[in-house]
Amino acid sequence: MTPSRVGRSVFALVALRVIGCSNPAGPTVDDVLAEHARWSAEAVTAYSYDYQETGFFICCTEGQTLTLQVRNDTVVSAVFAGTGQPVPQCPPSCPGATIDRLFERAIQAARNGALSGIVFDRELHYPTRIDLAGPPDASGSEFAAHLKPSL
């Protein structure tokens, strides 16, 4: 096999892992529950992370990255990552944008057949990307990145 064919093969295998959690039918509830158990075992209750939504017919923050501060499973502050300015009215999903809430949405979507893909952080096991399928105004993705546990 030539080096370029090897590279394409590796890329294809990685793409399959990311898109469907190794399951051609898409991620299962068990896939998500297993990672949620690993996240819970980390016992991180205070953290910050960057959060973004695309799709879902969002108007005020779509495509913008928010930095969220979470304490005891509650979002205590939300600022625009690019400017540091507070989000004037946190979108309806923002108070629910804790890592545990992201897991809850992913589990519910997997049960309903709407979870088309999910990717997890290899170290802390939180979902870094959740892809939800549905009608055009209900499809979209949620992204979590740069999670930093707080003291």
Summary of the structure (lengths in Angstrom):
residues: 151
radius of gyration: 16.3
end to end distance: 50.2
largest distance: 55.3
contacts: 422
relative contact order: 0.20
helix: 32%
strand: 30%
